[in-house]
Amino acid sequence: MSDQTHQSFTLPPRRETFLARYPRNLKMAATVLILACVILPPSFIRGYLHHHKIAEVHILGGEPVDMANLPTVGGKVESDIKAPSLNDQNDRSVKLLAAPDARINQDDALGSLPRTSEDGLRPWQLYARPFNSADKRPRIAIVIVGLGLSRGITDQAISQLPPTVTLSFSSDSPVVGAWGQRARQDGHEILLQIPSEPFDYPNSDPGPDTLLTALPNSDNLERLLKGMRRATGYVGITSVVGTRFTADTNKLTPMLEAMNQRGLMVFDARSTPHSVVGDVARNLNMPAAIATQKLDSDLSPDAITEALGDLEKTARQSGRAIGVTSASPVMIAQLQAWANTLPERGIALAPLTALVQ
């Protein structure tokens, strides 16, 4: 068949009117809506729209967030980011903002780093797990540290612990970026764990990229940024072995300044009672959270139960408490069972960012 003959069988595109493009039921719905706007009083309509427009989401430091200010991608509201209900802060259907988000991400020749956006959006807020700030119950945050080095225990922590539990991943893990993404897909907000100098260094050596008091600040900053490039989507930085470094104001301050400028929070795991992390963060007006109790000093079931009971007492007395622990099968099992009982005792399990000061 010739091309000319073939073309004669090609129908021209159908020309449609504007209304013809829409199904009949949509036209009917539009008609009903127009009639409702005419018949119903304006006060009713304003109240309905207000009720469905505002969501209490702990993305911007615990303040009510107008839907117009929620994170956007391509100009569209990130509709998957929603507040969990008061009765189920551990709702696994709650989604976190996809990472990296171009607005708060900086690419360079060596990789990617978080940053504060031109209009002031900060990673610690946008990458946080949503928390309903209308929840006035005492809050407890649990932070699991040291993840990413053991495949079995890391997988167990991600999949078995409530998504409200915050997970901290070691930057020394060769696949820390993949572990972090996996945890965030499961609803957990994450921290990045940077090694820093312990008091017994070099007898105890956390690794080749450890922040050291003997190094110039420029070298430590280079090591910090190297670690930060290994993952994305984290809300902040912590260190669990750096007892000497976190007690040295002169060495710690430039590191926290760099984190703060990039819109990150800091978590002080209180590895040493001499830590100055909280004081330095306060001086920098930097978002920070400080552990109130260590949960794994004794891993016997009775000792863990007692430690969690003490954590609850602290939360009831002060309104908030933060427990920190490494991961182990017995700890994960007890945390899972304990978390299920918190609602009936009037306590909310919250992500770490919901307790930032």
N, C-alpha and C positions, 0 to 999 in steps of 0.2 A: 504494500500500500504506500503511495507517495506521501511525502510530507504534507502536500496541499490537501490531499484527501483526508489524512489524519486530523489536520487542524479543523476541518469542517465539522468534526464530531465533538470538538471541545466547546463546552458551554461557557459562556461568559459568567463571571462571578455574580452571585445574586445580590441585587441592590435592596437593602433593607432600610426601613425607616428607623428612627431612634427607638421608638416604642416596640417595634417588632423584634428587636434584639433580646428583649427580656421576656421571661416566661410569664404566663398569665397570673400565676399565684403571687409573683413579686409585684405585679401591678395592683392586685387586690390588697396586698399588705400595705403598699404605699398609700392607697386610697383610705384604708382604715386609719393609718397614722395621721394623715391630714385631717380627717374628721375628728380624731382624738384631740389634736392640737387646737381645733376650733371649739370643741365642746368642753374639754377639761380646763379647770382654772389654771392659770400660769403658775401659781404657788405649788400645785401638785406636781407639775412637770419639772419645775426647778428642783424640788425635793428629791424626785426620783433620779434625775440626772446626777445630782450631787452624791446620792447614796451609791451609785454605780461607778462614779468617777474616782473617788478617793479610796486609796488602799493604804493601810498601815503596814509599811514594809520596813524592816530594819536593814536598809541599804545605805541610808545617809545618816549614820550615827544615831539611830534610834528615834529619829524625828519622823512625823507623818510625811509621806511623800505623795505629792500630787502625780497622777498618772502622766501628766504632761512632762514631768521631770524624770520619768523612768529612763533607764538606758535605752538608747535607740540604735538601730543598725540601718543604714541607708535611709534615715528619716522616719522609719517606722518604729512604733513602740515595741520593745521586747516583751511581747505578750506572755511568754513562758515564765517571766519573773513575776511571781505573785506571792502574796502573804499567806502562810499557812494559817489554818484556823486555830483559835485559842485552844481547842481541845486536842489538836494534833500538830504540835510544832515539829514533830518528826515525820511529817508527811513525805514519803519518798517520791511523790509526783512533783514536788517543788523543784524547779530547775534553777541552775546557776547560770549567770551570764557566760556565754561561750568565750574561751580564751585561746589565743590572745585577741583582745579587742583593739582594733587599729587606733582608736582614739587615745588609748592609754598604753601604747606599745611603741618602743623606739628600736628600729633596726639599725645595726651598724655592721662593719666588716667582720666582727667577731661573733655576731649573733643578735639576740633581742633582749631588751631590758624593759621593765615597767617604767612608766613615767606619769606625772600629773599632766592632764590634758591642758590645752590652751585656755579652756573655759573652766578649769578648776576641778574636773572630775579626777578622783583618786582611786587607784587600784584597790586599796584596802576596803573601800566602800562598795565599788562596783563588783568585785569578785567575791564579796561576802555572801554567806548563805542567808537568804531572807528570814527575818524573824519578826513576828507580829508584836510590835512595841506596845500594843494595847494590853498585853499580858503583864499584869502587875504582881504576879506571884514571885516569890524569891527565885533567883536564877542561879543555876549551876552550869558551868562550862567544864568539859573534860577535854584535855589535850593529850593525845597519844604521840609520843616522841620516838625518834630513832627508826622510823619506817623507811622502807625502800632497799634495805640491805639483805633482808631475808624474804624470799619470795612467798613462802608458806604463811608466815605470820602477818606479812603485809596484806596479802590477799584476804586473810581471815579478818583483819581489822576493818578493811574496806567493806566487805560484804556482810559482816555480822553485827557490827556496831551500828547504833542509830545514826542516821545521816546528820543529826545535829552535833555529833561529836567531831571536834576539829582534829585533823591529822597533820602531823609534822614529818616532813620527808628530808632525809639526809642528802645534802648536795653531793656527797661522795658516791652516791649510788650511780652506777653507769647508765641506769635507765630511770633516773629520778623524774624526768619530764613525762615519760609514759605513765609512771605510777601516779603522778599528780593529776594528769588528765583523767585517768581511770577513777580516782577518788572523787573528782569533781563531777564526773558523769553520774556517780552514785549519790550525789547530793552533799558530800562533805566539803566544807571550805578547808583550805590547806595553808600550812606554813612551810617556809623553806628553812632548813637547819644548816647554818654555816659554822664550821668548826673554829674554835678559838682556844687560846692557850690556857691549859689547866695549871694549878699550882705546882704539880710535880713534873712539869715539862723539863727536859725531854724524856724522862723515864716513861711518861705517858704521852705519846705523840699521836694526836688525832689525824695527822695526814699531811701531805705536802703543801696544801693550800690553807693551812691553819693561820688565823690572824694571830700575830705574835707581838708582844710588848717591845721586843728588841728591834723590830722592823720600823723603817720610816712609815709615816702615815700614808704616803703615796703608794708604797708597796702593799700595805694592808688593803687600801682601797682597790687596787688592781685585783687582789685575791677575792675581795668581796664581790666585785662585779663579775669576775669569772664564774663564781658560784651561782650568782643570780641569773646568768645566761643559760644555765642548765635546765631551767624549768620555766613555766609560765602559769598564770592564774592564781598565784599565791597572794594572800592578803598581807603577809608580813614576814619578818625574819626572827629567828630565835637561835640560841646556842645553849646546849645542855652540858657542855664539858668545860667551857671557858671561864673557870673560876678566877684565874689571875687576870685575864683580859677584861672581864666584865666588872672587875673591881678597880680598874684603872681609868679614871675620868679622862685623862689627857689622851689616851689611846682610843677609848670608846666613843668619845664625842664626835670626832670626824666621821666615824662609821654611821652613827645614828643620824647625823646631819645629811649624809648622802641618801640614806633610806627615806628620811622624812621628805627630802626634796623630790623624791620619786613617788611620793604618795603612799608609802607603806607604813604599817604599824609595826611595833616591836612587842614581842612577848618575852617577859623575864621569867624563865623557868625556876629561878631562885636556886641555882646550883650551889651558890654560896651565900651565906647571910651577909657578906660584905659587898654584894652586888650594888652598883650605882646606876643600873639601867633605868630604874624608875625616876631617880633624881635628874639624870641627864635628859630623859624624855620630857619631863616636866619643864625643864629650862628651855627646851627647844619647842615647847607647845606641840609635842608629837603624840599621836595616838598610841597608847600603850595599855597592856594588860599584864598583871603580875600574879603569878601562882600563889595561892594561899595554902595549899596542902600538897604534899608528895604522897602518892597513894601506894607506891610499890617498895617501900622500905622493907616490908616483910610480905612475901607472897603466899603465906598460908591463908586459906579461905577465911578464917576467923579474923586475921589481922586486916585483910582487905575490907571485910564487913565493918570492922571498927573504924577504919580510915574513912570509908564512905559515910558512916554515921557522923563522924566529926565534921566532914564536909557539909553535910546537911545542917548541922548546928550553926556553922559559920554563916551559911546562906540565910538561915532564919534570923540570926542576930543582926547581920549587916545588909541583908537584901541580895547578896551576891557572894559567890565563892567559885574558885577555879582550882580544879584538881589536875595534876600532871602525873603521867605515868608512862613507862615503857610498855610495849605490847608483849603479852604472853598469853598462852591459851587459857590459863586460869583467870587472869585479869579480864580478858575479853568476855569469857563466860559469865563472870560475876557482874561486870558492868552491864551486860545485856539484860540479865535478870533484874538487876537493881533499877535500871532505867525504866523498865516496864511498870514499876510500882510508884514512880515519882508523882504522876498525876493525882492518884488517890490520896497522896500525902500533901498535896497543895504546893508542889515545887515544879518549876519549869526547867527542863534541860535545854540549854541555849548554846548557840555557836559562840566561839570566843569573841567575835566582833560585837556581840550584843552586850559584852561586859567591858568594852573599851572605855578608858577614862581619859 
